[in-house]
């Protein structure tokens, strides 16, 4: 696993997604939404699979993030799409707390169950 610092924990507020860019092993910029929800941390691709808009601009509730444009919801744990119009999941990434930072591994998405 290749862990990279995504943000400081002090930058996060409950249920307010934070848009970040993380560079992967191929030196590509990856857009990721970081979410602190009910004491847990999640990293999810910051693009709706339906409308190609930032998920970080949507609402967080019940361990889901909602695309603000058309209302598709995605599970923060798995990336699974929970309602139309989206039909494709989005990648989620492992994250961990190290000191005062949150690290993410964008090179190894969490496999869908």
Beta strands, then each sheet from edge to edge (+ up, - down):
strand 1: 4-8
strand 2: 18-23
strand 3: 29-37
strand 4: 40-45
strand 5: 60-61
strand 6: 64-66
strand 7: 73-75
strand 8: 92-98
strand 9: 101-109
sheet 1: 1+ 9- 8+ 4- 3+ 2-
sheet 2: 5+ 6- 7+
end
